[in-house]
Amino acid sequence: MRTAATFEIDYVQYLGEDGRLLREDLPDFARDPKVLLALFKQMLLVRAFDTKAVALQRTGKLGTYASCLGHEAAHIGIGSAMQIDDVLAPSYREYGAQFVRGVKPREVLLYWGGDERGNHFSGPAHDYPWCVPIGTQCLHAAGAALAFKLRDEPRVAVACVGDGGSSKTDTYAAINAAGAYGLPFVLCIINNQWAISVPRKAQTGARTLAQKGLAGGLDCVQVDGNDLIAVRAAMDHALKRARAGHGGSVLELVTYRLSDHTTADDARRYRPDEEVKAAWTREPLVRMRTYLTGLGVWSEAEELAWREECNRRVDEEVNAYLAVPPPPVTDMFDHLYETLPLDLAAQREDAIEWEARR
């Protein structure tokens, strides 16, 4: 019997879990400690924001919030590699990637506070808003990538989806379209091991999530998602080949969700404590801190000072969020249709009367 085809999934890693360098062929950006230091400081800022956002929800000042705890390397690596004219189609927790692209933390808080004006964010206007329906953002990104190809624009569409979302038909359809049309499309599957309460092993029979792109003819690689250098290097490569007309990629970024799925979840009901404790030893801040300290460009005193600065910046954003007056109840009607249907017009009047009685 002949073999029709064979495939391999490469694994990209530069830093070990203990922060030691595992290979000497560092990408150019990683040879400059100042570049790595700036990215690490961004990771610390995201961690400070995430901690504060959870606290806001617990005190009733924010609605349900999706934490990004443990995803900092994946998100900063994605966002920092992109050009400003590229398009990002996030799910609902890629705050680090969005902050790098200009979104303000106060706008994230507005969104999770129930104010859709948060989606009118300060980042690139062509980026897509947060997407809670699982997987649909992948199709949006594939559509943008098709537009780039038709217009002959050297731009790339990047979509982020979780391990659970990678099982959705939307994701497979986006992969197939990207391969069939040779689109400048990069799909980042952020494998944090749990799709709410469903573990990775119960999500799919595939040995890797990266290989889901093979059927579509995309370039596929698995990446240590807790290794900032590896994420950024893999993204740089995928974006470069897409921009050069060589087609799309699927990157599986292997990380761990250190938090609950959202603040409406209690992961203690389904995750073993031992698993979570082990994941904390592999989290992205630990290894990057160790590596930078070893290079002599970071210290405990410098981190303490930067954490204080992060807290100051986050508090400033929180105060700006809290100072935004709530939108009028009529907003939910006034931005739906050019001409409001009669039944919704009647509901609009009822809403005005209800608000006046409050």
Secondary structure, 3 states (H helix, E strand, C coil): CCCCCCCCCEEECCECCCCCECCCCCCHHHHCHHHHHHHHHHHHHHHHHHHHHHHHHHCCCCCCCCCCCCCHHHHHHHHHHCCCCCEEECCCCCHHHHHHCCCCHHHHHHHHCCCHHHHCCCCCCCCCCCCCCCCHHHHHHHHHHHHHHHHCCCCCEEEEEECCHHHCHHHHHHHHHHHHHCCCEEEEEEECCEECCEEHHHHCCCCCCHHHHHHHCCEEEEEECCCHHHHHHHHHHHHHHHHCCCCCEEEEEECCCCCCCCCCCCHHHCCCHHHHHHHHCCCHHHHHHHHHHHHCCCCHHHHHHHHHHHHHHHHHHHHHHHCCCCCCCCHHHHCCCCCCCHHHHHHHHHHHHHHHHC
